[in-house]
């Protein structure tokens, strides 16, 4: 009875979305199956699965009854499909496909695979529900943006399984994990661009925060390139400084959380508590300034209306980050053999390239150096990641004053983590 009830609810979930589509003004299709039809269709599939798995009947009887129910489904499905296309030759096939999936997921649930069947129903419902937002997004999407999205999807879904199957483990480093790091940086940097496209000028502020959480180096590069399109130097300067603060503050918050998690994972709960305390002290100034910067940047966002956004899909930045992760994973292990000073140096040099990769590399091989040195090296990496922003910014597109302001904010926000690390050492 539990299986039958679950099959009914799984079908009804799909039917709920179809009911909404039937009642939508732009649809107006009264012949679409709705909540009751899909709920009963799921239940019908559930009964088929239950009979196939019913121990009270012999094997031949189960197959005979299940075949009868399957023929009954075809006896309903085929006339409906014929009637639908005979009345409207241009009708789509979405509903017909969804009916098959609802029946099939009901069979899976009836056979006992409740989680799988319900998960399929949820996935189908979400796919149907996002039609309108996706249509709006595609209507606004340029061909170059579509190509960029396809490049990211190919890297993750096509090349990813191939790399997983053939990537070797070299000196204890799984190269597949390096590739995953590359894909994550690439995909989330594109997501930053999408936020800016959806929300317009205000989205640039959101992109600064989201970009700092994903890849602050790529975000600074894209931010300066986008702002170069703003003709007014005054308007550009008003948004550049607070956006820089938001990028660095978001990066420091993300890196601090990563340091705490990595310390807990590789060193244990007690060092993780120490890492949390020192990280809170090190990132507090940046987070406090970020609150002020957010309100200031939002206030001036209207000055950027009409700017032409550039895609932050930066292959070189993603490749550089992945290579940094690879090099630092090996460098951290070597540095631990040279003493605590080398570990701090690895943290600084690694942070200049990518703080997350440096923290993971140091923490994963930091047992011999001691928790204090690992935490200090992680904080140094955070400070160095704040310090590197002028290296990734497109300074050629900025005035001397804007470049100096970007350097000043980078140095100022890099000092607190560095000082806390020095006190810890």
BELJO-V255718 format. One record per run of one state. SS is the DSSP state (H for helix, E for strand, - for the rest). FROM is the first residue (numbers start at 1). LEN is the number of residues. If there is no record, write none. Layout:
BEGIN
ss = [SS	SS]
from = [FROM	FROM]
len = [LEN	LEN]
END
This chain:
BEGIN
ss = [-	H	-	H	-	H	-	H	-	H	-	H	-	H	-	E	-	E	H	-	H	-	H	-	H	-	H	-	H	-	H	-	H	-	H	-	H	-	H	-]
from = [1	2	24	35	53	59	88	94	111	114	130	131	141	143	167	169	171	173	175	215	216	228	233	268	269	305	315	339	340	354	355	365	371	388	389	393	395	398	400	425]
len = [1	22	11	18	6	29	6	17	3	16	1	10	2	24	2	2	2	2	40	1	12	5	35	1	36	10	24	1	14	1	10	6	17	1	4	2	3	2	25	1]
END
